[in-house]
Structure formats: C-alpha cells, structure tokens
Amino acid sequence: FSTVFAGSYSKSNYVNDGQYANNEMAAAPSKKANLRLVYTPNSDLTVMLEAQHVSDYFMDDTNEHKYEGYTIGNLKANYQVNKKLNIFTKVNNITDKKYAEKADFSYGKEKYTPAYPRMFFMGGEYSF
C-alpha cells in the first residue's frame, strides 16, 4: 500500500480595486486536493482509489453567488498479463455524483457546465 497526496491553497483577491474592492476573484477555489491510495500486491497488478476535491468559490466578482465545490472518486486498475500484454480499466466519478465542472454568474443568471457522469474505460496494450 502507498498513498500520494497533492494539495494547494491560494487566495485570489482584488487589491483595492475601484469596482470590486478586495473581493475574491470569481471561479478561483481556494483549496484543491488529490488523494490516491495505491495497492500493489505484486509487480503485475496496481489498483488505485483516488479522491479529487475542489472547494467552494464565488461565481461572480461581486461575491454574491457561490458554488459549493465538489469531491469525487475515481478507481483505476492496471494488470500486466505478460511481457507483451497489459490491460487497464478506469471508472471516473464512481458515485455518479452530479456536479459542475465550472460554475459562474453573468448577465443575471447562474450558469453551470455539467461534469461527466460515471464513465467506464477499458483498454489494452500489446507490444510486438
């Protein structure tokens, strides 16, 4: 077993702006994180459970509309069958969470770009 963590914290504000004062900038989440739990029982198999998090953020520069952010999970596996054949599979958004990849507020309306629902991938590589 092993774990990998990557995270960031940022503060994106206007500084003494004539229109937006010291407001937070739109579409700029302050926290992002990625946590991976990796299981490798032998050199041929790797299974990874991944959590991705994006914190809440303002949808407009006036800081009147806020998107709550999201946390999703992914599952990946890789199996080296032999020296020539490798197979892999991946499930993105394993809980099929409905969330917005992007959210903003403009022209008096909230606008959301929906993220993909649960998706399955499978593939293989064969070397000659």
Phi, psi and omega per residue, in radians:
F1 nan 2.538 3.014
S2 -2.622 2.825 3.102
T3 -2.293 2.635 3.075
V4 -2.353 2.297 3.112
F5 -2.247 2.354 3.016
A6 -2.338 2.359 -3.135
G7 -2.633 2.781 3.090
S8 -2.521 2.609 3.049
Y9 -2.305 2.259 3.109
S10 -2.481 2.674 3.090
K11 -2.145 1.989 -3.081
S12 -2.007 1.687 -3.103
N13 -2.140 2.663 2.911
Y14 -1.265 2.670 3.120
V15 -2.102 1.893 3.126
N16 0.879 0.730 3.134
D17 -1.296 2.459 -3.124
G18 -1.113 -0.541 -3.111
Q19 -1.741 -0.698 -3.008
Y20 -1.945 0.110 3.097
A21 0.948 -2.102 3.127
N22 -1.980 0.461 -3.120
N23 -1.058 2.754 2.988
E24 -1.265 2.559 3.097
M25 -1.287 2.584 -3.132
A26 -1.201 2.624 3.047
A27 1.013 0.604 -3.131
A28 -2.209 1.467 3.115
P29 -1.096 2.459 -3.098
S30 -1.394 -0.433 -3.102
K31 -2.244 2.362 3.003
K32 -2.359 2.465 -3.126
A33 -2.592 2.635 3.083
N34 -2.441 2.171 3.129
L35 -2.149 2.252 3.134
R36 -2.132 2.277 3.003
L37 -1.906 2.105 -3.023
V38 -2.015 2.252 3.097
Y39 -2.024 2.114 3.127
T40 -2.263 1.540 -3.090
P41 -1.223 -0.417 3.083
N42 -2.723 3.126 -3.062
S43 -1.263 -0.197 -3.095
D44 -1.639 -0.398 -3.025
L45 -2.157 2.335 3.022
T46 -2.342 2.262 3.078
V47 -2.159 2.330 -3.098
M48 -2.304 2.250 3.001
L49 -1.843 2.262 -3.029
E50 -2.222 2.402 3.016
A51 -2.055 2.305 3.111
Q52 -2.080 2.313 -3.107
H53 -2.260 2.368 2.998
V54 -2.234 2.155 -3.091
S55 -1.291 3.032 3.112
D56 -1.118 2.782 3.107
Y57 -2.761 2.750 3.109
F58 -1.328 2.483 -3.118
M59 -1.594 -0.157 -3.100
D60 -2.512 2.726 -3.111
D61 -1.242 -0.296 3.091
T62 -1.428 -0.095 3.104
N63 1.054 0.669 3.117
E64 -1.785 -0.332 -3.101
H65 -2.228 2.315 -3.035
K66 -2.228 2.439 3.019
Y67 -1.765 2.421 -2.998
E68 -1.347 -0.102 -3.104
G69 1.368 -2.964 -3.090
Y70 -2.835 2.816 2.982
T71 -2.379 2.237 3.114
I72 -2.259 2.882 3.107
G73 -2.160 2.607 3.089
N74 -2.303 2.693 3.118
L75 -2.300 2.293 -3.109
K76 -2.327 2.557 3.075
A77 -2.495 2.540 3.131
N78 -2.394 2.263 -3.132
Y79 -2.283 2.105 3.093
Q80 -1.552 1.729 -3.074
V81 -1.118 -0.840 3.073
N82 -2.712 -2.982 -3.075
K83 -1.091 -0.418 -3.074
K84 -1.806 -0.420 -3.015
L85 -2.061 2.220 3.081
N86 -2.212 2.309 3.063
I87 -2.104 2.613 -3.117
F88 -2.547 2.720 3.103
T89 -2.540 2.720 -3.124
K90 -2.642 2.453 3.009
V91 -2.158 2.004 3.081
N92 -1.629 2.503 3.122
N93 0.987 1.050 -2.990
I94 -1.045 -0.459 3.128
T95 -1.586 0.023 -3.126
D96 1.006 0.690 -3.123
K97 -1.179 2.415 3.066
K98 -1.628 2.084 -3.117
Y99 -2.639 2.915 3.139
A100 -1.757 2.271 3.033
E101 -1.210 -0.540 3.098
K102 -2.582 2.457 3.097
A103 -2.377 2.338 3.065
D104 -2.573 2.949 3.126
F105 -2.251 2.094 3.104
S106 -2.679 2.666 -3.131
Y107 0.899 0.643 3.058
G108 1.352 0.213 -3.093
K109 -2.383 2.513 2.986
E110 -1.373 2.369 3.141
K111 -2.234 2.294 -3.102
Y112 -2.175 2.355 2.990
T113 -1.767 1.866 -3.068
P114 -1.170 2.493 3.074
A115 -1.453 2.924 -3.139
Y116 -1.200 2.540 3.014
P117 -1.283 -2.998 3.105
R118 -0.962 2.339 3.137
M119 -2.315 2.459 3.129
F120 -1.953 2.404 3.088
F121 -2.290 2.541 3.055
M122 -2.600 2.484 -3.131
G123 -2.817 3.105 3.129
G124 -2.650 2.765 3.072
E125 -2.270 2.325 3.089
Y126 -2.205 2.205 3.130
S127 -1.765 2.371 3.135
F128 -1.606 nan nan
